[in-house]
Amino acid sequence: MPIERFANILYLGAFALLAYALLAWVVSLPVFALHHVEVKGNLGHVREANIKLVANRGVRGNFFTVDLEDVRTAFEKLPWVREARVSRRWPDTLVLEIVEHTPLAHWNGNELVSSEGEVFNASLETKLPSFTGYAGSGKEVTEAYHRFGEILAPLDLRIKELSFSQRRAWRFKTESGMEVALGRLDAEPRLMRFVQQYPKLNERLGAPPTYVDLRYADGFAVKMPRNVQQVKKQS
């Protein structure tokens, strides 16, 4: 290699290193520091104090060097945050868009499940249905809640408690206090059959049952309130 060509390569390499060092110095100047976090979204549960706390702890670097993925992950650790989107806006602002979970029910007594079937750790005093299920079954229980609710709608019955066991057996309790055991197999067809028979059953018995067992292939069993049974005996 000619000496002149080798010297030119050395000069170009030195210039590239100098340019890189100059660029790194420029982007690290205080003038590019981040001073604002703009929050977008309809927030009902995520508190401003929590956002400030995460911003102070989780945002590192300036406008050019901040890792947006790290910032997004930090905000999505907040209890009510389902999704966080983070972007830059020149010259000193991070734009944070937050999507909250929409709570549907209490989950296993100490968590919540969203309308999308996502279980998340947060507390809420609002009266909601209560779901019980095993780990990873939140979406399945949520979908069953909607399906069972549609079947019960003609009777104006609403589910208050819904249980899904490890054996994949369904059981629920309505707001009126009626308990229903659906079992594992053909839960929806059996519930539909009960709904079709319910008006005649209620008319014949004179009161709604307190307990219904639908775990039969061709029928169901009911338990009546004690006072109804006593009236029948006296008559």
ABEGO torsion letter per residue (X at the ends): XBAAAAAAAAAAAAAAAAAAAAAAAAAABAAABBABBBBBEBBAABBAAAAAAAAAAABBEBAAABBAAAAAAAAAABAABABBBBBBBOAABBBBBBBBBBBABBBGGABBBBAAGBBBBBBBABBBBBBBBBBGAAAAAAAAAAAAAAAAAAAGBBBABBBBBAAGBBBBBBAAGBBBBAEABGAAAAAAAAAAAAAAAAAAAGBBBABBBAABAABBBBBBBAAAAAAAAAX
